[in-house]
């Protein structure tokens, strides 16, 4: 997709607001944007990255953000490496993306035999100042997709597609402070970073080594105004009193089904904030956001163009067509990213209830109960309505009679009384949850058992880890 704006990411950042009033903040460093602007990249660095395919593999998110600012418009392709890419898949990623240079903040001896040149960046000194942008190239951005097993997929975006949802002509939101539980090396986190840079704000970066209470305290101290994460991120945050340490104006959710319970809890916790849930994916880009306080989205949005985004539902699956979508997957043997008509199949299932579509789960996450289909997320939405439940995971358990049955693991909220945490009280709570499911769901969707657990496993993207038992 040709970029209608010839400016690079750094030039868009410079144009968005005074650099001396903006900053990056992670768990070790506060870096003013005007300090970034003072750096001058070395000639060896420029010679190595110009027109090259460059993978960014850094220890922390700040290093990745600086590398993105430095490389856009200079490198022919940027490959933004997620921190959890396994060594066994590194060679595949480098070969598929035709990487010749790896930009890092540390030596990478494990790449010595892979035929790439490793360049060690030196913090803010690797910056766009002095790059000589007259020969700017249209940089491809390769992002790893999530939720796959085996070798990872990489989707190609342009800067224009990635920033298509951001109103560049709007007045800069000077003084805004953006923050996310996501890692910016994933699509969801990258979107927040780009909004901060191009929207005139500052950015608070999370750290995998930091406890949630410390992260929220740091975000609150920085005056965070916009914060995002998955529903699971938010449920875990609200298990702690640290949730009260921030007072944002805008709270967002994406990446998982946002059920009515989590929407209402966030609205109650942050009564002065605009609470919304968005739908986006690495392949499909940002499709829409919903800010009316209800789960799902209006059925009227389907089949009717809303600006540049078109939504469709085929066989219960949401499809998206817009200039914000990725163009293709990398690799000669990669499957087509788009349908022949230009729509991206999101593989997210929706169900029409009245005048609203509700997300019910992933197409590949269905539990088969005697030939009947159960979407775990649909059951979780009912379980999570109980006032003592903070979060839940619905999964399958083998059954010698019907193949599989539905069971639920539940984490109690901090509002649960002591009786609910004791043996007899726990049994009563489990019975209440099962009964509420019987009243709201078909018989085959009702959990055969409910188990109270201290925590649930969460993957590197901040989503519940789902697998059959």
N, C-alpha and C positions, 0 to 999 in steps of 0.2 A: 504494500500500500504506500504510494508516494506521500511523503510528509509535506502537508501544506504550509508548515511553518519551518523555515530553513534554519532556525536557531537550534543549538545543541541544548542538552539538558542543563549544562552549567549556565549558558546564556539566558535560558528561561528562568533559572533560579535567580540570577543577578537582576533580571528585570522585574521580579515579583515583589521586591521590598528591600529596605535598607539592610545591608549585610551585617552591620554592627549591632543590630537589634535581634539577630537570629542565631541559633546555636544547635549543635548536636549534643546530646547528653546520653552517655551510657553509664554503666556501673563503675567506671574508673575515670572517665574523662568528660569534661565540658569543653567543647571546641566551638568557638565563635566562627560564624561564616566568613567574617572578614579576615580571619587567620588563614582560612582555606584560600582565599583570593590572593594572599601574599605569596603563595608558593609558586615555584617555577619548576616545571618538569625538566629532567635532564635530557640531553640529546640522546644518550644511549637508550633511555626509556622510550623516547619518541620513535627512534629508529626501529625498536623491537616491536612496538604495538601498531605503528601506522599501517593501515590496510590489512592487519593480521586478524586471525581468529583467536581471540583471547578468552581463556577461562579465568574467572575470578574465584579463587579459593582462599578464603581468609579465616582467621581465628575467630573474629567477632564481626558484628554487623556494621560497626563504624568503618572498619577497613573496607567492607564491601560497598558501602555508600560512597566513600571517597573514590574508589576505583570506578564506579559507575559514572560519577561526575567527570572523571579524568578521561575515560575511554569513549564515551558517546561522541560520535562525529569524527573520531580518529581511527578506532578499530573497525574492521569490516564486519566482524561479528563478536558479540559479547555472549559468553556462556556463563550464566549466574549459577554457580554450584551451590547446592544445598549442603548444610553441614553434615547431614547424615548419609551422604552418598558413600556407599561401601567401597572399600578398595577393590573388590572383585568386579565392580561395575565401572571403575575409573577408566580402564583401558577402552571399554566399549564407548563411553561418553566422549573421550578424547578423539577416538577414531571416527565416530559418527559425526561429530561436530567439526572435524578436521582442524582441531586445535593445534596451533603451533607455539603458543606462548601461554604460560600460566602466571597470572599476577597474584602475588601472595604477600602476606606480612611476616612470613617465616620460611625458613628453608623447607623443601619438600623432597627429602632424599628418596622417598618411596616412588617418585616419578622419574627417577634417573634413567630407567630403562624404557621409557615410553616415548622417547623421541621428541620431547617438548623442551622449550627453554623456560626456566623459572626466573621471574623477575621479582626481586624483593622490593616492595614499596616502603617508603619511609614516611608514613603518616600523611599529614597535610601537605608535605612537599610535593607529592604527586598530585598536581592539580592542573586545571585547564589553562591557567594564565600563561601566555607566551606560546601557546600551541600553534598559532598561525592557522586560523580556521578557514582561510580562503579555499583550501583544498578539501573541505569537509566531505566525508563520505556518508552515505545513508546506512547507518549501523543497524544490523540485525540483532535483536535481543532473543537469545535462546533460553527458555525457562523450563525447568524440570516439572513434569506433571506429578500429581500425587495419586495415591491409591492404587498403584500398579505393583504387581509382583514381577520378579525377574528384572532384566535390563530396563532402565528407566526410559521413558519417552521424553523428548524435548520438543517443545512447541515454539515456532518462530513468530515473533511479534516485531512490529516497528514501534518507535517512540510515539508516533501519532496514534496508533491503535491503543497503546498502553495508557495514554493520557487523554483519550477521546472523551471520557466522562468528565474531565476537569475543565471548568469554564475559565479559559485563559484570559478572556477579555474582562472578567469581573474585577472589581476593585480588590487589591490584595488584602487578605485578612491579617493585617499587621498585628502582631502580638499573639496570634493564635499559636497554640502548642499542641502538636499532634503526637499521638502515642498509640502503640498497638502491642498486644500480646504476641502477635505473629512475628516470625522472623522475616526480615525484609528480603531475604533470599528466596522467599516463596511468593507466589502471585499476590496473595492477600496482603502480606506485609509490604510488598513493593508498591502496591496501589496507595497505601497510606504514606509511604515515603514520597512518592511523586506528588501527592496532594499537598504535602507540607512544602516541598521545594518549589513547586510551580504556583502554589497558593499564597506564598509570602510568609509562611510560618516557620517554626522551629520543630525539632523532632527529638522525642525521647525514645531511646532504643532499649529493648529488653535484653536480658542475658539469660542463657540457659542455666547458669550457675547461681542465679539469684533467686532467693525465696520470694514468693508472691507478695508477702507483706513488705519486703524491702523494695520491690519494684513499684508497688502502689504508693509507698511512702515517698519514693524518689519522684514519681510522676506527679504526686500531689504537691510536693515542694517546688516543682518546676512550673506549677500553675497549668496543668494539662487542661485543654479545652475540648479536644476531640480524642476519643479513644475507641479502639475496635478490637474484636476478637471473636472466636467461635463461641457458640452457646456453652460449650464445655469449659472454655476459658472462664466465662462469666460465672458459671455455676460453681467452679472451684474457687473463684475469687470471693464469692458471696458466702462461702463457708467460713471466711475469716472476717473479723472486725476491720481488717485493713481496707475493705471495700469502702469504708466511710472516710478514708484519707484523701479521696479525690472528689472534686465537684465539677465535673465536665458539663459543657453545654450540649455536647453531641455524643451519644453512645450508639455504637453500631455492632451488629452481629452478621456473620456470614460464615460459609464453609460447612455448616450443618443445618438441619431443620431447626428453625426457631419456633418452638411451640408456644402456646398462649401463656403457659405458666412462667417461662423465663422472661417473656415480654413484660408481663405484669410485675414480676419481681424487680426488674430493672427500672420500670417506671415508678415503682414505690420507693426504691433505693435512691434514685436520682430524679426527684419530682420536677426539678427545674431544667432537666435535659430533654433534648429531642432524642427519643429512642427509636431506632429503625433497624430493620433487618434487610440485608441486600442479597441478591443472587449474583454470583460471579464464579467463573472457573478459569483455569489457565488457558484452556482451549477457547471457551466461549466469550471470555472477557466479561466486563461488567454489563449485566443485562438490565437490572432495575433495583430500586430500593423501595421499601414499604415503610411508611411512617405514620400509619393511621391507628396504631395500637393493636392491630389484629394479626393473627397468624395467617399465612398464605398470601394470596394476591388476587385482585379483582379479575373475574373471568373476562370482563370487557377488554382487558389488555391483550388477550389472545386473538390473533387474526386481524388486529388493527394496528398499523404502524404507529409507534409512539416515538416521534423524533426519528432517529436513525435505527432504532432497535425494533425488530419484528419477532414476535413470539408465536410459536406453534405448538400444538399438542398432537402427537401421533401415537396411537396405541398406548395412551397414558403417559408418554414420555415427553418432557419439555424439550423444545428445540429453539435455537436462537440464530438469528441472522442479523449481522450488523458489521460496520467497519471496525468495531472494537475486537473482533475475534482474531485469533491467530490465523496465519496464512496456511501453515502446513506443519507436519511433523518432520523432523530431520531423519535422514536415513533412506537408503535406496529401497529397503524392504519395509518401510513404515507404512501403516495403513493410511487411507485418506482421512484427513481431519474433518472435512466437510462433506455433506451430502451433495449430489449433483446439482441440487437447487440452491446451494450456498448455505443451507442451514447446518448448524452444529448440533449433533445429538448429545445432549448433556448426560443421558442415562439416569437422570433424576425423574422419579415417578411422581405424578400429581393426580389428585382426585377432585372432581368437581362436586362441591357441596353447596347447593343453592347458587348464589351469585359469586362464589369465590372458589379458586383453586387452592388446594392444600397439598403441601409436599408430604409424601408418605414414605419416602425412602429411595434407596438406590436400586436400580433394576437387578444388579448382581448381588444384592444383599437379602433377597427374599428367603424366608424360612418356609419349607414345604411340609405342611402338616397333613399327611394323608392325601396329598394331591391338591390341597387348598393353600393359597398363598398368603403369607403373613409378612408385612413390612415391620421390622422391629421398631422403627422410629414412630410409627403410628401408635403402637402399644405404649411406648415410652411417653408419648404426649399425654396419655391418660394417667399413667402411673405418676408422672411429675405434678399432676394437679393436687395430689395429697399435700396438705400443709406441712407435714413433717418430712417430706421428700425433697432433697436438693437436686439429685440427679439419679438417673437409672440407666441400666444397660439391659436390653432384652436380647436374648440369644436362644439358640436351639439346644436341646439335649436329646440324645438318641433315645428312640423308643422302639422296643421289639415288635410292637403292634402296628403303629402307624408311621414308623420311620423317624419322626422327630416330634417333640413337643416344645412348647414355648415356656421359658423360665425367665425370671427377672432378678437382677442384682440391684440393690438399692443403697444409696448413701443418704443418711439422714441429714437434715439441715440443722443449723445451730439452734433453731427454735424448738426442736423436738425435746419433750420433757424426759426426765430421768426414767419414768416408767416405760417409755417407748424403747429405751435402750436396754432394759432388763428382759429376762427370758419371757415371762408371761406377757409383759407389755409388747414385746417384739412380736409374739405370736398373734396378738390381737391386731397389731398394726398390719402384719402380713395379710391377715384375713380381710381387713378393711380395704386394702389395696386390690386384692383379688375380687372382692365384691364390687368395687367401683368399676373394675374392668368388665365384669359381667353385665353391668348396667349400660355400658357404653360401646361394647364391642361384640362382634359375632363370637360364638362359643369357641371356635378353633383359634381365636386370637388371644383368649384369656390365658394368662400365665398359670401353669400347673402348680408352680411354687414360686415364692418370693424369698429372697435371701438378703438379709441386711449385711452389708460389707463396709469396711472402713474407708475404702477408696476404690476407684476404677482406673484401669490402665488408659493412658492417653498417649497418642503417638507424637512424633516431632512436629506435626502440623497443628497440634492442639485439638485433635479430634479423638473421640472415643475409639479404642482399638476393638474392632469387631471380628469375631471368629466363632465358628461353631464349636460347641463343647463336645 
